[in-house]
Amino acid sequence: MKSNKEYLYNLFNLKDKVVILTGGLGKLGTQYTEALVKSGAKVAIFDISIEVNDILKSLVKDYPIIFIKVDITKESEVKKALAKVVKKWGTPSVLVNNAGWKASPNKASRASVPFEKYPIDIWEEAFKLNTTAAAICSKIVGGELIMRKKNGVIINIASHYGLVSPDQRIYEYRKKNGKKVFVKDASYSASKAALIALTRDLATQWAPHGIRVVALAPGGVFSPESDKEFVRAYSKRVPLNRMARVSEMNGALIFLISDASSYITGTTLIVDGGWTAW
């Protein structure tokens, strides 16, 4: 009889799985990379940046991680990057579409304005990075899996704002404190909602090929750079009365990739400080 430890190891083990992770050099991408490699996976990071942070520099000494500079909004570059992964490790069985665009209340931008003043070029940029890039990567990696008749998993990192509307009252403190008005932009919510719709569509198309497609929709994640007033205002609206720690999405990600969720496809896992649901 197998021990409890062995049972859990086999259930969540990602040993020798080859993962493509987009946007792997960012805050959440770094956490996802660490969780994946420590669960046994090999990780190929697709990122337009070439600045590798200290955590990843340390991890690469002991774990199988490769960094490939690629503009994921261009099909030709994604195809070339995939070919490099296949040559090194074989066909990847997991794609995590993590890269994306967002506007932050920590820094005012052209996107943080009322919609009647919203620049359409920013709208197009948000969709290009949050939705189109994920579609391109899914098309190319999914196509490779289908061609080679191999099962796989695609995880789209969406947002709770793809399912519920932002509460703009969170940002009222800025006006009271004489700061520039911030509006959580509609392009972010709309592009993440489109990503969730894409998830459902691909799940139904590719299920016969043994490819599961699911979305993970995080809520607000704490950053040391966050405006303290914002953190307080946001936390008041969350059942746990706090924002997520940067590592708290790792378990959900590993679960969705592992055999523990082998019958789950076309769904969205929302993780938001108490509001956790399918």
Buried (B, 14 or more C-beta within 10 A) or exposed (E): EEEEEEEEBEEBBBEEBBBBBBBBBBEBBBBBBBBBBBBBBBBBBBBBBEEBBEEBEEBBEEBBBBBBEBBBBEEEBBBEBBEEBBEEBEBBBBBBBBBBBBBBBEEBEEBBBEEEEBBEEBBEBBBBBBBBBBBBBBEBBBEBBBEEEBEBBBBBBBBBBBBBEBEEEBBBBBEEEEBEEBBBBBBBBBBBBBBBBBBBEBBEEBEEBBBBBBBBBBBBBBEEEBBEBBBEBBBEBBEEEBBBEBEBBBEBBBBBBBEBBEEBBBBBBBBBBEBEEE
